[in-house]
Amino acid sequence: MAITSIKNLKEFSTNNDRFEGAHTLCPGCAHSMIVRELMNCTDDNLVISSNTGCLEVSTAVYPFTSWDTSWIHIGFENAATSVTAAQVMHKVRKKKGTLKDNDAPVKFVAFGGDGSTFDIGFQWLSGAMERGHDFTYICLDNENYANTGGQRSSATPVGAHTSTAQAGTHSYGKKQKKKDIVSIMAAHGSPYVAQLAPNKWKSMAKGFQKALEVEGPCFINTVSPCCTEWKFDPKDTINLTDLATDSLMFPIYEIIDSHELNILYRPKNIISVEEYMAAQGRYKHLFKPQYRHIIDEVQKDIDAKWDLLQRREEARL
Amino acid sequence: MSVESQDLNLCANDNRGQLQLGAGSGLVGWDEVTQGTVLTSFEGDATGIANKKAEERLYSDFNSYTASVASWRVNKPVFNRDICIDCQNCWVWCPDSSILSRDKQMLGIDYDHCKGCEVCVEVCPTNPKSLLMFNEHADLDESLAAWPEKKKKAKKSEEA
């Protein structure tokens, strides 16, 4: 595989973007940062498929496409299915020698939002992982159905206000905990599963390269702060990602062969979850006296999860 | 032309950035397109596109590179070459592929694709920042003249 250099940002910046501007994602959206990084970390041909979601509707506004690679748009469920079908077709045609360029390396990538990954497309993703195709699934996790008006998804964390789990006098927003998708995917026996964040560009590019290189179904969950639904200023996308990784709401780690867990980023100064929540409008109500205990509960939960991650890293399981 | 089995009536689009998204550009509507229509990203062969710079590529009229979202902007980032250290932070985090970097050098901003989100200004590490937001209609020379001075670091005694 033709890996591009990610030694430092200067080297990385010599890559030619294959994701074009003038897509209609919101200003400051992290989706395009992640997509650009994936496409810049390899020179290989890419076949990309997108679930319905912000990324898909914004990059294919008739008559324009923002993709300089092969790109398939398909329904809410089946990005994983369609890209694995393309992969099998490529494999068969390569064997028969009917491809235009038989030796050109091709990588298969599926992008899905958290709604299509955690909820709607979960069964299809699980199926594709089980069949063991050589592809990479990247979840752009913005913790709600941002494309349709910010409904709750099973990625929404406790206490967040969404349009279908509203905060008010009788409710503090979503009551259920977030699904641990990374562990679920690791349990499928995937060779490479990771959770990455765009503010740590190097660990993200390394993770992407590893996922593309490894043969077999790989899954990557990426944090994608949504300025529209998390309610913060677009310019703070990277600052907020910093808060997310430093408060351990989104620990950055990888699981190799479903047992070898490596923590890729240990914050020097761990900040409180409260600080992370204070930067976003969707947690505004938690700072009222009657809901303050939710913040403590979330903090306790995050601490326990971080403890578990460290133990797992030590025990290699 | 890369359009097959279809008599799409394209408007002249020689000037990049003239075509506004959704602004009734003379194309047939999305609901009038017949089956089998192909709208490709490039004119002709797209092999090895990863190794071609934007200016070497033959973009077709259907690539969003030929479109513009400049009208989204209220404030624009202005780039000051004198202070820039080419760290490329703005390049890696620009969500709109609007930072023009060639040969490890930051050259400027692609104002056709920039939406004015200000992320580049936030991630700029120099002192003073080499990218700052100015009004959309601000003149480049006037903006550069109005650039703030280097901020001195607060002394430790003052901090305390």
Boltz contact constraints between the chains, C-beta under 6 A:
constraints:
  - contact:
      token1: [A, 9]
      token2: [B, 88]
      max_distance: 6.0
  - contact:
      token1: [A, 9]
      token2: [B, 92]
      max_distance: 6.0
  - contact:
      token1: [A, 10]
      token2: [B, 88]
      max_distance: 6.0
  - contact:
      token1: [A, 10]
      token2: [B, 104]
      max_distance: 6.0
  - contact:
      token1: [A, 13]
      token2: [B, 88]
      max_distance: 6.0
  - contact:
      token1: [A, 13]
      token2: [B, 91]
      max_distance: 6.0
  - contact:
      token1: [A, 13]
      token2: [B, 101]
      max_distance: 6.0
  - contact:
      token1: [A, 16]
      token2: [B, 53]
      max_distance: 6.0
  - contact:
      token1: [A, 17]
      token2: [B, 97]
      max_distance: 6.0
  - contact:
      token1: [A, 20]
      token2: [B, 63]
      max_distance: 6.0
  - contact:
      token1: [A, 20]
      token2: [B, 64]
      max_distance: 6.0
  - contact:
      token1: [A, 20]
      token2: [B, 65]
      max_distance: 6.0
  - contact:
      token1: [A, 21]
      token2: [B, 96]
      max_distance: 6.0
  - contact:
      token1: [A, 21]
      token2: [B, 97]
      max_distance: 6.0
  - contact:
      token1: [A, 21]
      token2: [B, 98]
      max_distance: 6.0
  - contact:
      token1: [A, 21]
      token2: [B, 113]
      max_distance: 6.0
  - contact:
      token1: [A, 22]
      token2: [B, 64]
      max_distance: 6.0
  - contact:
      token1: [A, 22]
      token2: [B, 67]
      max_distance: 6.0
  - contact:
      token1: [A, 22]
      token2: [B, 69]
      max_distance: 6.0
  - contact:
      token1: [A, 22]
      token2: [B, 113]
      max_distance: 6.0
  - contact:
      token1: [A, 23]
      token2: [B, 64]
      max_distance: 6.0
  - contact:
      token1: [A, 27]
      token2: [B, 115]
      max_distance: 6.0
  - contact:
      token1: [A, 27]
      token2: [B, 117]
      max_distance: 6.0
  - contact:
      token1: [A, 28]
      token2: [B, 117]
      max_distance: 6.0
  - contact:
      token1: [A, 28]
      token2: [B, 119]
      max_distance: 6.0
  - contact:
      token1: [A, 29]
      token2: [B, 95]
      max_distance: 6.0
  - contact:
      token1: [A, 32]
      token2: [B, 95]
      max_distance: 6.0
  - contact:
      token1: [A, 33]
      token2: [B, 93]
      max_distance: 6.0
  - contact:
      token1: [A, 33]
      token2: [B, 95]
      max_distance: 6.0
  - contact:
      token1: [A, 43]
      token2: [B, 50]
      max_distance: 6.0
  - contact:
      token1: [A, 61]
      token2: [B, 21]
      max_distance: 6.0
  - contact:
      token1: [A, 62]
      token2: [B, 30]
      max_distance: 6.0
  - contact:
      token1: [A, 63]
      token2: [B, 27]
      max_distance: 6.0
  - contact:
      token1: [A, 63]
      token2: [B, 39]
      max_distance: 6.0
  - contact:
      token1: [A, 63]
      token2: [B, 62]
      max_distance: 6.0
  - contact:
      token1: [A, 64]
      token2: [B, 62]
      max_distance: 6.0
  - contact:
      token1: [A, 64]
      token2: [B, 64]
      max_distance: 6.0
  - contact:
      token1: [A, 64]
      token2: [B, 67]
      max_distance: 6.0
  - contact:
      token1: [A, 65]
      token2: [B, 41]
      max_distance: 6.0
  - contact:
      token1: [A, 66]
      token2: [B, 64]
      max_distance: 6.0
  - contact:
      token1: [A, 68]
      token2: [B, 41]
      max_distance: 6.0
  - contact:
      token1: [A, 68]
      token2: [B, 49]
      max_distance: 6.0
  - contact:
      token1: [A, 201]
      token2: [B, 92]
      max_distance: 6.0
  - contact:
      token1: [A, 234]
      token2: [B, 117]
      max_distance: 6.0
  - contact:
      token1: [A, 235]
      token2: [B, 118]
      max_distance: 6.0
  - contact:
      token1: [A, 235]
      token2: [B, 119]
      max_distance: 6.0
  - contact:
      token1: [A, 235]
      token2: [B, 122]
      max_distance: 6.0
  - contact:
      token1: [A, 237]
      token2: [B, 119]
      max_distance: 6.0
  - contact:
      token1: [A, 238]
      token2: [B, 93]
      max_distance: 6.0
  - contact:
      token1: [A, 238]
      token2: [B, 123]
      max_distance: 6.0
